[in-house]
């Protein structure tokens, strides 16, 4: 099932952002970096794994939390899942208003992981270059956005 959310990400992000939930295969850590293709960004199950932040990437994990409740997030409606995770991701956005990052995506365990007791929530920061027009066009960068407090020079 394809799940894409769009909307204005309140003043914390200071720009329009799209929020995309998807499944991720491994246990996430803050500081993990990813290069996600446009097709994978819109996919429920991106296949790209984490990469070194020294390489070109377009998402970086800034928060890993825990999902509460018994409902498998993969069985929830888009709106219910967004309501379940949005507050955690936004409340843990620690980048200053001058940050280059203006987008976040969230990821949840697969149904199989959920059944085995895995309950993490992964929130990633990125740069949406679409200017609020059309679909998300993720910008890329090299280096740790977390270490740079989100003030990075995008490559695209």
C-alpha positions in Angstrom: 0.0 0.0 0.0 1.4 3.4 -1.0 1.2 6.0 1.7 2.1 9.6 1.1 1.0 12.5 3.3 1.3 16.1 2.4 0.7 19.2 4.4 2.3 22.2 6.0 4.8 21.2 8.7 4.2 23.9 11.3 6.6 26.6 12.2 9.2 24.1 13.5 10.1 23.4 9.8 9.2 26.9 8.5 8.2 25.5 5.1 5.9 23.2 3.3 6.9 19.5 3.8 5.6 16.1 2.8 5.6 13.4 5.4 6.1 9.8 4.1 5.8 6.7 6.3 7.4 3.5 5.0 8.8 0.3 6.3 12.5 -0.1 7.1 14.3 -3.4 7.5 16.8 -2.8 10.2 16.9 -1.3 13.7 17.5 2.4 13.2 20.0 4.6 15.0 20.2 8.4 15.3 22.7 9.6 12.7 22.0 6.9 10.1 22.1 8.2 6.6 20.1 7.0 3.5 19.9 7.7 -0.2 16.3 7.1 -1.2 15.1 7.2 -4.8 12.0 9.1 -5.7 10.3 5.8 -6.3 11.3 4.5 -2.9 10.2 7.6 -1.2 6.7 7.0 -2.4 7.0 3.2 -1.7 5.7 1.5 1.4 8.9 -0.6 1.4 12.1 1.2 0.3 14.9 -1.2 -0.3 17.9 1.2 0.2 19.8 0.5 3.4 21.8 2.9 5.4 25.0 4.3 3.9 28.0 6.3 5.2 27.2 10.0 5.8 30.4 10.7 3.8 28.5 9.6 0.7 25.8 11.6 -1.0 22.5 11.1 0.9 19.1 12.7 1.2 17.8 11.5 4.6 19.3 11.3 8.0 17.8 9.8 11.1 17.4 12.5 13.8 15.1 10.6 16.3 14.3 7.0 17.2 11.5 6.4 19.5 9.1 3.7 20.6 5.6 3.1 19.2 3.0 2.4 21.9 -0.2 0.4 21.6 -1.0 -3.0 20.2 -2.1 -1.9 16.7 0.3 -2.9 13.9 1.1 0.5 12.3 1.1 -1.1 8.8 -2.7 -1.9 9.2 -3.7 1.7 10.2 -5.2 4.2 7.8 -2.8 6.9 6.6 -4.5 9.5 8.8 -4.4 7.3 11.9 -0.8 6.5 11.4 0.1 10.1 10.8 -1.7 11.2 14.0 0.1 8.4 15.9 3.6 9.5 14.9 3.5 13.2 14.0 3.8 14.5 17.5 6.9 12.4 18.3 8.7 13.4 15.1 7.9 17.1 15.5 8.5 17.3 19.2 12.0 15.9 18.6 13.0 18.2 15.7 15.9 20.0 17.3 17.3 21.9 14.3 17.4 25.7 14.4 15.2 27.8 12.2 18.3 28.5 10.1 18.7 24.8 9.3 18.8 23.7 5.6 16.5 20.7 6.6 12.8 21.4 5.9 11.3 18.0 5.5 10.8 14.9 7.6 9.8 11.3 6.8 8.9 8.6 9.3 9.4 4.9 9.2 8.0 2.0 11.2 8.8 -1.7 11.5 7.4 -4.2 9.0 4.4 -6.3 10.1 6.7 -9.3 10.7 9.0 -7.2 12.9 6.0 -5.8 14.7 4.7 -9.3 15.5 8.1 -10.2 16.9 8.0 -7.3 19.3 9.9 -4.6 17.4 8.2 -1.2 18.2 10.6 1.5 17.0 9.7 4.8 15.2 12.3 6.3 13.0 12.1 10.0 12.1 14.4 11.3 9.3 15.2 14.8 8.2 15.8 15.9 4.6 15.6 18.8 2.2 12.5 19.2 0.0 13.5 21.2 -3.1 10.0 21.2 -4.6 9.1 24.5 -3.2 5.6 23.2 -2.3 4.9 22.4 -6.0 4.4 18.9 -7.1 5.9 15.9 -5.4 8.8 15.9 -3.0 12.2 16.5 -4.7 14.7 15.5 -2.1 17.9 17.5 -2.1 21.2 15.7 -1.3 24.3 16.5 0.8 27.4 14.9 2.3 28.2 14.9 5.9 26.2 14.7 9.1 23.3 17.1 9.3 23.0 16.3 13.0 26.6 17.3 13.7 26.1 20.4 11.6 22.8 21.2 13.4 21.1 20.9 10.1 23.0 23.8 8.5 24.4 22.0 5.5 25.1 22.9 1.9 22.9 20.9 -0.4 24.4 19.3 -3.5 21.1 19.4 -5.3 
